[in-house]
């Protein structure tokens, strides 16, 4: 498996810049896993229930959970949107809805370009 990871606009990068170096390191590890492993364990990458086509990358560090919202485009391309962090297992609805809007925007813009 050889997936490519891209960013839609600056949302993920803005989020990433706010993170501790050890969290960044774990996120990089998960990205490498996603790039290279066909069946990524659900612990790290799982579809979002009720949000068609949206996935969540999860990274746990100490008592925090970082989430990066993403989708697949043509199977081998992963598109990263926004991220969030918190201390609970529950994903913030506001961030999930923002990710869905960004996903829709990404595909709308891609369609215009092609």
CORHUVEN-V74867 format. One record per backbone hydrogen bond with DSSP energy under -1.0 kcal/mol. CO is the residue of the C=O (numbers start at 1). NH is the residue of the N-H. If there is no record, write none. Layout:
CO;NH  CO;NH
//
This chain:
4;78  6;80  10;14  11;15  12;16  13;17  15;18  16;19  20;24  21;25  22;26  23;27  24;28  25;29  26;30  27;31  28;32  29;33  30;34  31;35  32;36  33;37  35;3  41;44  41;45  44;58  46;56  48;51  51;54  54;48  55;70  56;46  57;68  59;66  61;64  64;61  65;86  66;59  67;84  68;57  69;81  70;55  71;79  74;76  76;4  77;73  78;6  79;71  80;8  82;69  84;67  86;65  92;96  93;97  94;98  95;99  96;100  97;101  98;102  99;103  100;104  101;105  102;106  103;107  104;108  105;109  106;110  107;111  108;112  109;113  110;114
//
